[in-house]
Amino acid sequence: MEHTMPEQFYTMLLELQEVDFVLVELTLYLDTHPRDTHAIQQYNQYAQKRMHLAARFEQEFGPLKSFGQSFTRHPWQWIDTPWPWQV
């Protein structure tokens, strides 16, 4: 099944991936520098940004996560967007 998605789908997905990258790096840094207040503030800012981006993405294009971690509308939305290996 081939999906034709609007450019905004890919733009928002890229932005989510960029924020996820920052969160992974900050997590690794904080594992070895747990008292770095500035890094903790950055982590919390990016975590909040990710929550907002994910909510916008899911509202527009459907769920990002499965197994009850994201809601879906009717009909089942998982088949409406490309699979991860198709992006």
N, C-alpha and C positions, 0 to 999 in steps of 0.2 A: 504494500500500500504506500503510495507516494503522497506526501503532504506538501502543499504550497503554503508557506507561512508568510505573513507580512514582515517587512524589514524590522518593525518594532519588536517582534518576537526575538530575533537574533540580537538586537541591540540590548534589550533588557536581559537576556540570558548571558551575554558577555559581561554586562555590568555586575550581575550576580556572581559570575565566576571570578571577576576581579576582586570583589569584596570578600568572597570565600578565601581567595589566596592570601589576602591581608590577614584575615582571621586565623588561618593556619599558621602563618609566620609569627603573628603576635602570640599565639598559643605556645608555640615552640620556645619563643623568647621568654615568656612568662614562666615556663616550666623551670627555667634556670635563673630567672630574676624575679621571684614572686613578690618582691617589695617595691618594684618600680611603679610608682603611682602614675606617672605619665603614660606608661605602656598600658596599665589597667584602664585608664581613662580612654585611651585610643581603642582598646579592645571593646569596651562598652559602647562607644560611639559607633564602631563598625558593626557590632552585633545588632544595635538598634536600626542602623541603616539597612542591614540585611533583612531584618524582620519586615520593614516597610517595603523594600524592593520585592521580597517574596510575596507579600500580600497583594501588591499591585499586579505582579506577574500572574499569580493564581487567579485573581479576579478577571484578568483579561484573557488568559490562555488555558487555564485549568491547573490541576494540581502539579506540584513539583515532587512530592514525596508520596509513597504508597504506605500500605499497612497501617492506615488510620492516622498517619501524621499530617495529612492534608485532606480537606473536604473536597467533594465532587458534586457537581450538579447533575441533573437528569437530562439527557442520557449519560451513561458512564463516559467520562471525559478522557480516560487514558488513551483511547484510540484516536483522539482528535489532533494530537501533536506528534511531531517526529520522535522516534525512539532516540536515546542518547547517541547511538552510533550513526544516526542519520543526520545529525546536526554538524 
